[in-house]
Amino acid sequence: MKKAKDQVRLDRETALGNPRGRLFIDPISTRMTDLSGVRLLRCGVDTVRQLYRGMIRPEVVGFFEEPGLVDFAGFRWHAGRVGRDSGYQYKLQNADLGLVLLVKNFNSKLDSIGPHLKIEVSPHTIDSMTHTELQRLMDDLAGQVLVHWERNQCAVHLALDVQGWEPPADLSTRMHCKARLQRDISGISEISWAAKASVYGRGETFMFGSANGIQLSIYNKSVQAKATDKLDYWESIWSRINNPFDETDPANYQKDQSVWRIELRFHHSVVQQFAEGSASMDTGAYIGTDCYADLVPHLDGLWSYGVSLFRLLARPGVYEAFWTLIRQDVHVEVPVPSLLDQTAYKRYYKSSRGFSGKNVDLFMGNFISLLARERVGAKKAMARLQEWECWPVIRDHYAAKGKDERAIYEHVRDLLEERTIRWGRAV
């Protein structure tokens, strides 16, 4: 992917170069953009999902025999079943506490050690506790759900809320990224494999990338907050910071303007890649994080990577002025010093050769045969693959061969057609 250039920043009053200026100029076309009206309200952690391995305690399994309220670990919870799409069978939920415990992985046996617990944390709980307090709480809960427990990496969502900017009408065409899937969501469902996009109407939500990797979502947070009856909470968060650019206008958040959110969602498998591939510039040691608390000093690194992976361009090779702004000025609000300037961030991809690559090829061959026999089409087959926990392994295997997700779909489609024509349906 060709590297893009940032626009030049100038002081709005003097027109002289200023690394924090809000006047942007395209170095080639000399087109100028004034972003003095853009208000950066907050960039913080919106979601934490901490995963654990271990064996489920028998008394915990008993909570799910009859759905209802239960006492566990000093709190009241609602125990019940959860849809298979989550990857788990049961959940313990306390919305007031802001925690959901997903228990019993569908793909692991109940009486064996496996990835049997995921703890999901809401924004208000993340905001109300330090990262060390939150990690201690999650670890304590893990110890009461599982025996022989250990941390099994975490996933995070980083959210930037802004006013004075909204997505351009041609956002989907000007957003460039390695991600193969794009969505524009708000009403009518239409999926086009040729365009690699799902288009839904008024354009209040845009999504790029896969939930099993790094996903970018841009949406109207004001509309979403009203719909979920959480506008009062978010207004209290947005009103914390005064306007740093205008002393005569101290309020940064304006109630009469919509808030747009730019959210980067990092799957736990991607966080693991950073943990294994990123190293300290001083010692050369890999960061090796496996939990949220240890990841916090590296969140600026994840943000920087994400807004460079997804690139909103003004023209080929040049970032849109707003994208330059959020690449250079935005830092994730955390209570510890950032290690961005002390760490070389890189994703480690496991080799697809040898054992894992061979098994992916064998699986895909058998998978295609079963699909042909059951008359399953390529689109449905691809959707099932992307929902599977082993999809990242398959995706990385083909990425090493130079195939993106679109190419994988075409590969599945072509093999299905060949298998059906050569051998018929009875394979």
LOVO-748658 format. One line per 8 residues: number of its first residue (from 1); their letters; for each residue z negated, y, x of C-alpha. Coordinates in pm, whole numbers. Layout:
# LOVO-748658
NUM) A) Z/Y/X  ...;
***
This chain:
# LOVO-748658
1) MKKAKDQV) 0/0/0  116/328/157  -164/572/231  -167/890/20  -256/1239/143  -516/1469/-6  -423/1819/-116  -533/2117/95;
9) RLDRETAL) -839/2300/-35  -870/2678/-31  -1138/2931/-116  -1053/3075/-456  -1148/3431/-353  -1000/3451/-1  -729/3180/-15  -857/3059/324;
17) GNPRGRLF) -914/2694/404  -1242/2563/266  -1341/2193/259  -1530/2258/-66  -1287/2505/-219  -1174/2455/-578  -820/2587/-525  -586/2302/-427;
25) IDPISTRM) -237/2328/-286  22/2054/-242  127/2081/125  494/2010/45  570/2156/-297  310/2439/-254  208/2384/-617  -143/2522/-670;
33) TDLSGVRL) -416/2383/-895  -737/2567/-982  -1025/2326/-1054  -1301/2587/-1069  -1357/2494/-1433  -1426/2127/-1358  -1793/2035/-1388  -1916/1725/-1207;
41) LRCGVDTV) -2215/1632/-1421  -2339/1312/-1262  -2233/1011/-1061  -2475/724/-1088  -2524/354/-1146  -2445/267/-1507  -2489/-111/-1498  -2660/-364/-1273;
49) RQLYRGMI) -2608/-738/-1305  -2823/-944/-1070  -2738/-1314/-1039  -2971/-1597/-936  -2949/-1966/-853  -3219/-2220/-935  -3335/-2481/-1184  -3443/-2369/-1532;
57) RPEVVGFF) -3808/-2425/-1617  -3851/-2665/-1913  -4071/-2422/-2106  -3793/-2160/-2095  -3543/-2403/-2249  -3784/-2447/-2540  -3744/-2081/-2639  -3390/-2146/-2760;
65) EEPGLVDF) -3456/-2435/-2998  -3496/-2185/-3283  -3368/-1825/-3241  -3632/-1557/-3287  -3899/-1348/-3116  -4087/-1503/-2824  -4349/-1394/-2570  -4236/-1433/-2211;
73) AGFRWHAG) -4344/-1281/-1878  -4571/-1031/-2052  -4302/-893/-2284  -4159/-967/-2628  -3800/-1093/-2636  -3543/-1204/-2884  -3423/-1553/-2789  -3089/-1683/-2906;
81) RVGRDSGY) -2753/-1825/-2818  -2469/-1623/-2669  -2090/-1658/-2684  -1918/-1881/-2433  -1718/-1587/-2294  -2035/-1470/-2119  -2042/-1788/-1909  -2395/-1865/-2032;
89) QYKLQNAD) -2546/-2048/-2328  -2864/-1852/-2406  -3012/-1505/-2379  -3350/-1334/-2384  -3307/-970/-2489  -3539/-670/-2501  -3339/-356/-2579  -3646/-132/-2545;
97) LGLVLLVK) -3708/-268/-2197  -3336/-244/-2127  -3294/-601/-2004  -3088/-901/-2106  -3152/-1238/-1939  -2852/-1472/-1964  -2969/-1830/-1907  -2802/-2169/-1844;
105) NFNSKLDS) -2457/-2146/-1689  -2199/-2336/-1895  -2052/-2500/-1586  -2377/-2633/-1436  -2605/-2909/-1558  -2936/-2810/-1713  -3143/-3038/-1489  -2982/-2931/-1160;
113) IGPHLKIE) -2994/-2625/-933  -2712/-2387/-1021  -2619/-2025/-1104  -2832/-2037/-1416  -2951/-1676/-1451  -2793/-1332/-1476  -3005/-1025/-1550  -2823/-728/-1702;
121) VSPHTIDS) -2991/-387/-1683  -2918/-89/-1908  -2858/267/-1780  -3191/404/-1910  -3387/134/-1724  -3193/193/-1403  -3266/565/-1436  -3638/520/-1511;
129) MTHTELQR) -3722/302/-1207  -3664/314/-834  -3426/53/-698  -3714/-129/-529  -3921/-135/-850  -3624/-263/-1046  -3550/-533/-791  -3912/-643/-792;
137) LMDDLAGQ) -3908/-669/-1172  -3585/-871/-1172  -3711/-1103/-900  -4039/-1157/-1087  -3849/-1248/-1403  -3622/-1480/-1205  -3926/-1660/-1069  -4053/-1719/-1421;
145) VLVHWERN) -3718/-1845/-1552  -3625/-2062/-1253  -3784/-2286/-992  -3637/-2297/-639  -3476/-1963/-720  -3271/-1747/-486  -3062/-1434/-526  -2694/-1496/-583;
153) QCAVHLAL) -2541/-1147/-540  -2510/-862/-789  -2245/-663/-973  -2256/-285/-1027  -2078/-21/-1233  -2058/332/-1086  -1991/612/-1336  -1883/972/-1280;
161) DVQGWEPP) -1912/1205/-1581  -1704/1526/-1582  -1616/1820/-1804  -1324/2057/-1776  -1081/1774/-1700  -911/1517/-1917  -659/1245/-1836  -298/1365/-1829;
169) ADLSTRMH) -62/1216/-2085  122/1026/-1810  -194/889/-1646  -79/526/-1667  246/599/-1486  86/813/-1214  -209/582/-1144  -112/363/-850;
177) CKARLQRD) -317/65/-743  -301/-294/-627  -436/-394/-966  -170/-560/-1177  -315/-494/-1521  -332/-158/-1699  -457/-79/-2048  -450/232/-2265;
185) ISGISEIS) -688/162/-2553  -760/333/-2882  -598/169/-3181  -291/-52/-3204  -286/-359/-2982  40/-417/-2797  71/-619/-2476  377/-596/-2254;
193) WAAKASVY) 404/-827/-1955  713/-641/-1834  519/-318/-1805  195/-495/-1704  12/-278/-1957  -163/-296/-2292  -97/16/-2497  -323/103/-2790;
201) GRGETFMF) -253/450/-2927  -428/787/-2888  -533/733/-2529  -913/767/-2535  -964/479/-2294  -759/371/-1993  -832/54/-1797  -683/-63/-1469;
209) GSANGIQL) -753/-385/-1285  -928/-709/-1366  -1285/-771/-1480  -1301/-1042/-1213  -1229/-792/-935  -1253/-412/-926  -1183/-240/-1253  -1131/130/-1320;
217) SIYNKSVQ) -1206/260/-1669  -1146/621/-1778  -1272/707/-2125  -1413/979/-2348  -1787/932/-2299  -1875/1187/-2568  -1695/981/-2832  -1848/656/-2705;
225) AKATDKLD) -2200/802/-2689  -2176/931/-3047  -2047/596/-3170  -2343/414/-3014  -2599/680/-3119  -2688/760/-2757  -2557/1114/-2727  -2907/1268/-2710;
233) YWESIWSR) -2995/1045/-2416  -2679/1127/-2223  -2708/1499/-2293  -3054/1491/-2135  -2902/1329/-1825  -2607/1570/-1805  -2833/1876/-1843  -3041/1796/-1534;
241) INNPFDET) -2813/1966/-1280  -2737/2338/-1274  -2386/2466/-1208  -2359/2481/-827  -2051/2705/-837  -2155/2993/-1060  -2503/3152/-1046  -2424/3361/-1356;
249) DPANYQKD) -2360/3040/-1553  -2652/2812/-1465  -2582/2544/-1723  -2353/2275/-1584  -2321/2075/-1907  -2149/2247/-2201  -2212/2099/-2545  -1882/2224/-2683;
257) QSVWRIEL) -1672/2029/-2429  -1593/1659/-2416  -1731/1452/-2130  -1490/1212/-1964  -1615/919/-1759  -1448/768/-1455  -1611/428/-1407  -1563/178/-1126;
265) RFHHSVVQ) -1680/-177/-1202  -1738/-410/-908  -1753/-783/-988  -2018/-977/-796  -1746/-1165/-605  -1611/-833/-472  -1961/-717/-375  -1996/-1045/-185;
273) QFAEGSAS) -1671/-973/-2  -1810/-636/108  -2140/-798/212  -1954/-1045/434  -1692/-804/572  -1871/-467/617  -2065/-396/934  -2291/-134/1090;
281) MDTGAYIG) -2105/90/1335  -2414/99/1559  -2509/-269/1581  -2200/-450/1454  -2418/-654/1219  -2274/-737/879  -2461/-575/591  -2515/-914/423;
289) TDCYADLV) -2661/-776/100  -2741/-1017/-184  -2928/-791/-427  -2913/-451/-592  -3193/-289/-391  -3022/-363/-60  -2683/-250/-194  -2803/98/-299;
297) PHLDGLWS) -2748/270/42  -2389/138/36  -2290/264/-310  -2112/566/-161  -1904/320/38  -1808/133/-279  -1720/457/-457  -1504/574/-167;
305) YGVSLFRL) -1324/241/-156  -1267/240/-531  -1115/590/-557  -888/506/-265  -783/172/-413  -695/339/-744  -486/648/-670  -391/918/-921;
313) LARPGVYE) -88/1083/-761  66/1426/-820  385/1293/-662  464/1001/-432  228/1006/-133  5/1294/-250  -316/1269/-453  -354/1467/-774;
321) AFWTLIRQ) -590/1762/-706  -862/1618/-930  -847/1287/-740  -888/1472/-410  -1192/1645/-560  -1369/1326/-666  -1277/1151/-340  -1428/1426/-127;
329) DVHVEVPV) -1711/1582/-329  -1863/1299/-531  -2162/1102/-405  -2356/843/-599  -2701/973/-692  -2951/738/-530  -3302/800/-388  -3219/681/-34;
337) PSLLDQTA) -2989/815/241  -2631/695/218  -2502/468/495  -2139/566/429  -2091/732/769  -2269/452/955  -2084/154/808  -1730/23/840;
345) YKRYYKSS) -1652/-104/491  -1412/-395/460  -1368/-686/221  -1379/-1033/371  -1132/-1275/214  -1199/-1642/264  -907/-1832/406  -690/-2005/147;
353) RGFSGKNV) -574/-2260/401  -712/-2611/443  -952/-2750/187  -963/-2466/-69  -588/-2393/-59  -496/-2758/-97  -727/-2797/-395  -587/-2488/-565;
361) DLFMGNFI) -235/-2628/-533  -343/-2968/-666  -527/-2808/-955  -233/-2587/-1050  3/-2885/-1052  -222/-3082/-1286  -292/-2771/-1492  80/-2713/-1550;
369) SLLARERV) 129/-3076/-1654  -150/-3053/-1911  -19/-2721/-2042  328/-2864/-2091  188/-3166/-2270  -18/-2952/-2507  268/-2702/-2563  63/-2409/-2430;
377) GAKKAMAR) 264/-2098/-2342  248/-1907/-2014  68/-1601/-2157  -213/-1808/-2305  -234/-2017/-1986  -267/-1705/-1773  -537/-1564/-2001  -740/-1886/-1968;
385) LQEWECWP) -704/-1882/-1589  -832/-1524/-1566  -1137/-1607/-1780  -1238/-1899/-1557  -1511/-1857/-1295  -1278/-1999/-1028  -1008/-1739/-1096  -1101/-1526/-788;
393) VIRDHYAA) -1035/-1831/-564  -697/-1891/-728  -607/-1522/-713  -699/-1494/-344  -509/-1813/-265  -188/-1667/-403  -260/-1320/-260  -255/-1479/85;
401) KGKDERAI) 96/-1597/-1  202/-1247/-101  180/-1305/-477  5/-1061/-707  -119/-1141/-1059  221/-1068/-1207  379/-1310/-960  120/-1576/-1050;
409) YEHVRDLL) 213/-1537/-1417  583/-1573/-1333  502/-1880/-1120  314/-2042/-1411  592/-1952/-1654  867/-2092/-1428  679/-2415/-1354  614/-2468/-1724;
417) EERTIRWG) 980/-2422/-1803  1089/-2654/-1523  832/-2921/-1616  937/-2911/-1982  1309/-2924/-1912  1288/-3198/-1648  1026/-3422/-1806  1004/-3312/-2169;
425) RAV) 677/-3261/-2353  544/-3612/-2291  420/-3552/-1937;
***
